[in-house]
Amino acid sequence: MAQQGWVEGLDITDFSLCGKCEVCLLAKAKHLPFDDVVIPASEPLDRGSLDLWGKARTRSLGGANYMLLACDDGTGIPFTYFSATKDAETILKLVQEFVAMAE
């Protein structure tokens, strides 16, 4: 809408970030990309991203302190999984659950 000039008083000078997932931009704001060329995934399950967040200051009602965000880069669909701990066995089970669901 801003590119077409439909909004008054909204001055955007850089449209290079338009169309990118806001959650991904915020989550990776402290990290630089590995290279300048990013080849987008064209098929579902070509590439996936995992982000483990936590420890939360407040435990959820379900008892979780951590959140695993698994995103299929081919479709852009994020999937969230919650865990009370971040030990390797628990997180591996969550990743295996995501892979089984995605396939």
C-alpha positions in Angstrom: 0.0 0.0 0.0 2.9 2.3 0.8 4.5 1.6 -2.6 1.3 2.7 -4.4 1.1 5.9 -2.4 -2.3 4.9 -0.8 -1.2 5.8 2.7 -0.5 9.4 3.7 2.1 10.1 6.3 3.8 6.7 5.9 7.4 7.3 4.6 9.2 4.0 3.9 12.6 4.5 2.3 13.7 0.8 2.0 11.3 -1.7 0.5 14.0 -4.5 0.4 12.5 -6.2 3.6 8.9 -6.1 2.3 7.4 -9.6 2.0 9.8 -11.2 4.5 8.4 -12.9 7.6 8.4 -10.4 10.5 8.9 -13.1 13.1 12.0 -14.3 11.2 13.4 -10.8 10.9 13.0 -10.1 14.6 14.4 -13.5 15.7 17.5 -13.1 13.6 18.0 -9.4 14.0 21.4 -9.9 15.8 22.8 -12.2 13.1 24.3 -11.4 9.8 23.5 -13.6 6.8 26.2 -16.1 5.7 26.4 -14.7 2.2 24.6 -12.1 0.0 22.9 -14.7 -2.2 19.9 -16.5 -0.7 18.3 -19.0 -2.9 14.7 -19.4 -1.7 13.4 -23.0 -1.2 11.1 -23.8 -4.1 9.5 -27.0 -2.8 8.1 -27.8 0.6 10.7 -29.4 2.9 13.6 -28.4 0.7 15.0 -26.5 3.7 13.8 -25.9 7.3 14.7 -23.6 10.1 14.7 -24.4 13.8 14.8 -21.8 16.6 14.8 -22.8 20.3 13.6 -19.9 22.5 13.8 -19.7 26.3 14.0 -20.0 29.2 10.8 -18.0 29.8 10.5 -16.0 33.0 7.1 -17.4 33.6 6.1 -21.0 33.1 3.1 -21.6 30.8 -0.1 -23.2 32.1 1.0 -26.4 30.4 4.3 -26.3 32.2 6.6 -25.2 29.3 9.6 -22.9 29.7 10.9 -23.3 26.2 9.5 -22.9 22.7 10.9 -24.6 19.5 9.9 -22.8 16.3 10.2 -25.1 13.3 9.6 -23.4 9.9 9.4 -25.0 6.5 11.1 -22.5 4.3 9.4 -23.9 1.1 5.9 -23.0 2.4 6.8 -20.4 5.1 4.5 -22.1 7.5 5.8 -22.0 11.1 5.1 -24.7 13.7 5.5 -24.2 17.4 6.4 -26.9 20.0 6.6 -26.3 23.7 8.9 -28.0 26.2 9.5 -27.9 30.0 13.2 -28.5 29.5 15.8 -28.1 26.8 17.7 -31.3 27.2 18.8 -33.0 24.0 16.5 -35.9 24.2 13.4 -33.7 24.6 14.3 -31.4 21.8 15.3 -34.3 19.5 11.8 -35.8 20.1 10.2 -32.5 19.1 12.3 -32.2 15.9 11.4 -35.8 15.0 7.8 -35.0 15.6 8.0 -32.1 13.2 9.8 -34.2 10.5 7.2 -37.0 10.8 4.4 -34.5 10.6 6.0 -32.7 7.6 6.6 -35.8 5.6 
